Amino acid sequence: MRVRNKVLTFADKITNTHYRKQRMKDETAKKAMTLKALTKSSAWDLQENDVFRLWTKSEKDSEVKENSNRYIGILKSAFDMELLPDDSKTLKAKYEKNGYKVGNIRIEDGVKQTWAIRKRPILRVTDLSYENIRHITAEKLLEVIERNFGGGWDSLSQSIQDIIESGFDISTTTLPKDRLHKKGGMYEKKMEDGYAVLEVPKGLWVEAIFAKMKPETEKPRFQYQSRDDDEIPEDTFNKPDEDDDDSLEEPDFSSEEMSEDNYSTRFAIDENPDEEAEELSDYDDE
């Protein structure tokens, strides 16, 4: 198995210049970042020294002091963080040997704590997440996939595939070895389009996995547009249409036309109901 990159062309050099400018822009944004603006995604932009710098910058902020556990929780999504019982040279050397940076931060007034911090490595596909997927290159991604027992794209679980495809365009093809690099074929076109590729041997066939970072799109924001009172449309829900047939309209009873003599909601009852009852009893005898 091997990860291959395309040969740099003039267009590629222009693209790389764009990436360098983007990295410079990201570095500027990182310097302006504060703990209160940190998210589980942006935490992956930081390195160990940035964490100590951010905390020192925010140690006088009362909100940071009151919510220190929350910010430590966010940082732990991207870093291994250990609170050391002391700052002895022996203990510091032990952690530094394992790739940690050791430094002091103040979480509470006058209380200095020693922390060992190390950026979480992305070595296996299970290390991938929606928060860090856009913080690795296509080449790094394919190296991680290559370590997954060499099973190719279909060996990944659906959840891992969903994470990867949230940040990368992925396409695959499986062809005989002698046809994979055929001139004018998919392999050549993908390389020209800037994809990185991982070749996974499968007997006499080879699966090629192509990966390219998706462009980051800005999410649309909902904009509320206020209306003036005079712009509120008239409520015509109960208003009859102009085309309605007048013959279907209910008659208009005015108060002058309606009186006790011509309107009643009760049934008329005979003045002598006993006589009517006697007449009905005749039918019962029959």
FENCOR-V90880 format. One record per backbone hydrogen bond with DSSP energy under -1.0 kcal/mol. CO is the residue of the C=O (numbers start at 1). NH is the residue of the N-H. If there is no record, write none. Layout:
co:nh
CO:NH
CO:NH
This chain:
co:nh
2:199
4:197
9:13
10:14
11:15
12:16
13:17
14:18
15:19
16:20
17:21
18:22
19:23
20:24
21:25
22:26
23:27
24:28
25:29
26:30
27:31
28:32
35:38
39:43
41:44
42:45
43:46
47:51
48:52
49:53
50:54
51:55
52:56
53:57
54:58
58:61
61:65
62:66
63:67
67:71
68:72
69:73
70:74
71:75
72:76
74:77
75:78
75:79
78:120
80:118
82:116
88:92
89:93
90:94
91:95
92:96
93:97
95:100
96:99
101:117
103:115
105:113
108:111
113:105
114:84
115:103
116:82
117:101
118:80
124:127
125:128
129:133
132:135
137:141
138:142
139:143
140:144
141:145
142:146
143:147
145:148
147:149
148:151
153:156
157:161
158:162
159:163
160:164
161:165
164:167
164:168
167:214
169:212
171:210
173:208
175:206
176:179
176:180
179:182
182:185
185:189
186:190
187:191
188:192
189:193
190:195
191:194
196:211
197:4
198:209
199:2
200:207
202:205
204:177
205:202
206:175
207:200
208:173
209:198
210:171
211:196
212:169
228:231
229:232
241:244
245:248
246:249
254:258
259:263
273:277
274:278
275:279
276:280
277:281
281:285
282:286
